[in-house]
Amino acid sequence: MSARARFQSPSSESPDFLASVSDLMSGLIFIFIITLAVFALRLAKATTELTNAEDMRTQVVQAMADTLRKAGIDVTIDPEQGVLRLTERAIQFPKGESEPEEEYRRNVGVVAEVLLRVLRCHVAEADNPRPHATPLPSYCAPVDASWLCGADQSGAKVNTVLVEGHSDNVPIIGKGFHYKDNLDLSAARSAEIFQMMLQCEPGLRDLLNRTGAPVLSVSGYGETRPVLSVSGDAGPNRRIDLRFVMEPPEAKSVEPPAAVEQVRHELGE
């Protein structure tokens, strides 16, 4: 046998070689299909969880609104944004001031008591209620211990409740004003209402989200988010909003199907 014949390499077009390539391509296509199916399942699960979270937020906001209306407090809601609006008929501020007018201070106490009762049913962690201060501020509402949490199958939790302060667009100019502009004023309004609620219901501090952070927080927007798009003195724009933000879906690892592992093993991966 000649040296050329002895060292001649097998033909790359031999049946065995083509069969190996065909098996490899079939395995890769199979892995792609299974991976695509796993991705579709994850996407469907995430979409369902987001929908559940939005539905639960609407229920929480609606429950608060219904309870506050029964107590005689005028509120409106924006279900799409998860906002409970305390109108100027619920909490009214004098021009350029952060403290609510005296006759509306009681409403702050009622909001605090209702907020604590509702949120305790819809946060990741709620410690045992703290003892109330003695004596309580006169505006605080009596505690109603009859509230019972309903069944929740969604698993969605409230991540944050922002106590949002707002103002009209009249510039703060002249003596007698304690704030440099409307943004500063709106932030002071949210902080004031926040502190007033905590004085009535210190247990609001113990409502935590999944990261262990307090649920209740504050923010101020000045005149940038009016409910009435008018210039000048507009009482409805001097208000407090409660904005509810839900927990994002928890990230959970998904094990690859056994079929994918089998193909990977056969391909030597």
N, C-alpha and C positions, 0 to 999 in steps of 0.2 A: 504494500500500500504506500502510495506516495506521501511525502510530508505535507503536501497541499491538502490531500484528502484527509490526513489524520487531524489537522488543525482547523479544518473548515468549521465555522460556527453554524449552529442550527439556523434555519431560515426563520426570519421574524414573521413570516406569514404562515407558519405551521399551524395546524388545527389546535394544538395544545396552547399555543401562545394566544390565539384569538379567543379561545374559551376563557383563559385567565382574565383577559381584558374585559370580556363581556361580564364575567362574574363581578369584577371590580366595579364596573359602571353600574351594574344592577344594585350592588350593595350601597354605593354612594347615593343613587337615586332614592333607595329605600330610606336611608338615613335622612335625606332632605325632606321626604314626605312626612316622616314621623316627627322631625324637628318642627316642621311647619304646623303640624297638628297640635304639638305641645304649645307653640306660640299662640295659636288660635284659642286654645283652652285658657291660657293665662290672660289673654286680652279679654275674653268673655267674662272671666272671673273678676278682673279689675273693673270692667264696666259695670258689672252687677254691684260690686262693693261701692262704687262711686254713686250709683243710683240710690242704693240703700242709705248712704250717708246724706244725700240731698233730701230724701224723703224723711229721714229722722230729724234733720234740721228744721224742716217745715213743721213737723209735729211739735218740736220743742218750742219754736217761736209761736205757733198757734196756741199751745197750751198756756204759755205765759200771757199772751194777749187776752185770751178768754178769762183767765183768772183775774187779771188786772182790771178788765172792764167790769167784772162783777163787783169789784171793790170801788167802782166809780171813777177809775182813772182812764182818761182818754188816750188811747194809743192807736197807731196804725202799723201795718206790717208790710214788708216787701219780701215775699217768700223766695223770689229768685235770688235776691242778695242776702237772705238770711238776716234781715234787719228788723228790729222792733223799735219803732220811733215813739219816743215820749214827746208828744206835741207840746206847744206852748200852753195848752190847757191842762197838761199833766205836770210839767215842771217849767216854771216861767222865771226868766232872769231879767233883772233891771238892765238898762243899757250900760254897757261898759263894766258890768260886775260879774263876778264868778259865783257868788252865793245866790241860791234861789230865793225868791221872795218868800216871806214868812209863811204865808198861807199855803204854799206848795211844798213845804219841808216834810209834812206828813206823808206826802206821796212818795218821797224818796225812801222813807222807812218801809212802806208797803212794797215798793219795787224790790228792795233788798230782801225782804222776807220771802216773797214769791220766787225771786231768782234763786235763792238758796234751796228752797224746796224742790224746784224743778230740776236744777242742775245736779243735785245729789243723785238723781236717777240716771243721769246721762253723761257722767264723766268717768275716766278710767279709775280714779281713786278719790274717795271722800272719807277723810278721817272722822272720828267721833266729834260731834259738835262741841265747840268751845263754850265754856260758861259765859253768859252774858255779863256785861259790865253792870255794876251796881252803883248808882242808879243808871238806867238807860237814858239817853237823851229823850226829851219829851216827844220828839217827832217819830220815834220808833213805833212800829206796828206790833201788836201782840203776836206771839208765836203761835202758829196753827200746827199742831202735831198730828193732824188727821190725814195729812197727805200720804198717799201710798203710791209707790212706783208701779207702773203697769209692766206687763211682760214685754221684753225687747228681744226679738229674734235676729235683728240685723247685725248686732255687734258694733254698730257705728257709735262713736263717742264724740263729745264736744271737746275740741282742742283749745279754743280760745274764745272768750267773750270780751270784746273791746267796748269799753265805755267811751263813746266818741262825743267830743265837744264840738259845737258849731256856733257860728256867729252870723250876724247880718254883714253887709258890706260897707257900713258907715265907718269911715276912718276914725281911729281913736286919736283925737287932737285936743290939746288944751290941758289945763290944770285939773286936778281931781281924779285923773285916771291912773290906775296902778299898773297898767300893762302897756307895752310899747306898741303892740299892733293887735289885729284881730286873731292872728294865729296864736300869739301868746295868751290872749284872753280865752280862746276856745280850749286850749290845753289846760288852763287853770280851771275852767268849768268842769271838764272831765275829771280832773284830779279831785276837785271839791266834792263832786257827787260820789266818786269812788270812796273817798275817806268817810263821807257821811254813811254810806251803805255798810262799810266795815265796822263803824261804831255800833250800828244796830245789829249786824250779823257777822261777828268775827269769824264764823265758820266758813265764810266765803274764801278766806285765805287758804283753807285746807282742801279746796277742790283742785285736784291736780290732773294733768293730762298724762299720756303714756310716757313722756320723757321725764316726768316728775316735776315739771314746771307748773307754777300757778296758772289756773285757767283765766282768772280775771286780770285784765290789763286796761290801760288807758291810751287814748290818742286824741289829738286835736287837729282840726282841718280848717279853722278860720272860716272864711266866707266861700271856700272853694267848692263846697258841695251843698248848694242851697236847695230847699224844697220849693221855693218861689223864686223864679228868675226875674227879680225886680231890683231896681236901684233904690237905695235909701233904707229907711227904718222898716224892717220886716220881721215882726215878732215870731212867725213860724220858723224862721231860719236860726233864731237863738234857741237852741234845743239840745237835747241829749239823745243819741241813738245807741242802741245795744246791738252790736254786730256779732253774730254767731259763726264761728269757723269750725268745721268738723275735722276730726282726725283723718289723715290720708289712710288708704288701705295698708294694713301691715304687710311688709314684704315677707313672703314665705317661700322657701326653696321647694322646687318641684323636682322629684326624682325622675330621671329619664326612664321611659318604658323599657321593660325587659327585652323587647325585640331589638331596640337600638343597641343595648349592651351586647346582645348576641352577635349582631353584625360587626360591631367594633372588635369583638374578640376574634371573629373569623378573619377579619382583615388585618389582625395583628396590631391594632391600635392600643 
